[in-house]
Amino acid sequence: MAAAPRVRKAHRPVDDQTRAAIQDAARDGKRSRNSIAREFKVAGETVSRICAEAGITFDRTKTEAAVRAHAIDLAEERLLLAKMMVVEVQEQLDILNAPYMVWSFGGMDGEIHSHLLDSAPMTERNTALRSAGIAFDKATRMVEKSDTGLEQAVGVLDTIADGFRAAAEKYRSETPTDAPE
């Protein structure tokens, strides 16, 4: 089924008195196009069109600066979040190599037994490494979106990569191989 053609809504005409008031408001340079549009209850593009007819333009430098500042703030927040994720991943990977307590429950009497292992069991290690990989991927994507802080971003990625290398080496050294001799 074909989509219905888009019908553009007709604009109500702006009388000469309102047109002149909009142009005067724009000339003083103290208000934005959108604030003038709200004041006169017209669309922003109507204000732009009326002002353009009179050769009036809006100074967008403040808006551009605000948008740039906001983008920088967002980039900084992404880097901080990426760093927090890296710290959390490192803590979780460190737990894998520390003594690890496991519990078992059972028996007719509901006995609870604990065993202290040298390191986390394989299922826990695999789960933690999978989670660390996801966190690494997310942190990398956040840093890739950043336009600023390239050195910080590279530092974060290097730290994550070093952590993965160390975890992989430890994992390999503790994992028996099934290779025939």
Steps between C-alpha positions, in 0.01 A plus 500: 500500500646834396548764765271798483668811363617740767283805512659816619299709736429850378650776708270766624597835357693736726361853495727798431493621861613160634756473221651836600498404871681172422764690300546755781538220755763334282690825438564559871707177497410409859272205426526183304288416201308240697423734789363754251294225337353402836423862585310561175356146484644422158738231375874554526534471123238777464716730711805406290312567175361838618842609625680379187265712286624803698866390483512411871698196608538338839838477671549129557846521656364461855299198395798348320721556805238342727468199269880457492520529879224242539678263261821537702311433824343186352840379376646550847212308658554214254869485592424502872247221457749302290762540776250381761423195289871424465552518877203269559628252240847502654355431845295211366797352315714525815239298691548214254860451606445532875399212730135425431247354744238261360203360688304183464164424654334166525447179674202397702604729782547802271871507569703797385860446398754754389820450304773754445643474148823657379304700241151527356353193328490494119130587475555811713813591304319465166207710622732770634710507183186522284372788714840670482494466121158664483617781729811544285285522187267756661787709636669495160183617327452780751856619451469478119212750516717749685635794302724610784739340741675280246794441735261401780317268265819331386606464864169338592521258208863414578407427862213276394718319246774443762242358740369261237851389407586430864173314557547295182857406596389398849207306355725315254757415768231350726302317233611146422531418132355186347778469244638146453860448602 
